[in-house]
């Protein structure tokens, strides 16, 4: 019996400082976009936070652990790492709140069709991103 880590674990870690730095950079940008997405209509939060967690898992286990323990994003990340999918309710809340904010923004920019069209395009991209994440089947009722 060997005490070496499995190939899957070894292959998932970056091999160089440059790779760790790039994963850290992408993780930082993704986390920033996820935070901005909380306030900016049409920009989804969940996919960016999940991307940030995946990058930091390879670049900085300490930051990844901090994200897992964070009061606001920790439960979502732990749930994702366990199931690798979102519930129908989570998707509905994400898309519904995004559409509500887009509708308010479009209304507030009445008379500026280019901004309104841009907001609609961003909403479509955000909704498509959330819908592409696998949906978790419901647990059977007891």
C-alpha positions, 0 to 999 in steps of 0.5 A, a space after each residue: 500500500 502506498 502513501 502517495 496522493 492519487 493522480 486525480 488529486 495531484 493533477 488538480 493542483 497547479 504545477 508552478 508558481 505562474 499557474 498559482 498566480 494565474 489561478 489567483 488572479 482569475 479567482 480574484 477577478 471572479 470574486 469581484 465580479 460576483 460581489 458586483 453582481 449582487 448590486 448590478 442587475 443582469 450580472 449573475 453572482 453564483 457562477 462567478 463565486 463558484 468560479 472563484 472558489 474553484 480557482 482558489 482551491 488550486 491557487 490558495 487553499 487558505 482563501 478557499 477555506 475562508 470562502 467556505 467558512 464565510 457567512 454569506 457565500 459559505 453555505 452556497 459553496 459547501 452546497 455546490 461542492 457536495 452536490 455540484 448542482 443548484 435547486 430549482 428554487 435557487 435558480 428561480 430566485 436568481 433569475 427572478 431577482 435578476 429580471 426584477 432589477 433589469 425591469 426596474 433599470 429598463 424603466 429608469 432608462 426610458 428614452 435611452 433605447 441603447 441602454 435598454 437593449 444592452 440591459 436586456 442582452 446582459 439579462 439574457 446572458 445572466 439567465 443563460 449562465 444560471 440555466 446552464 448550471 445543472 439542476 438538482 433533482 428533488 429528494 423523494 418525499 417521505 
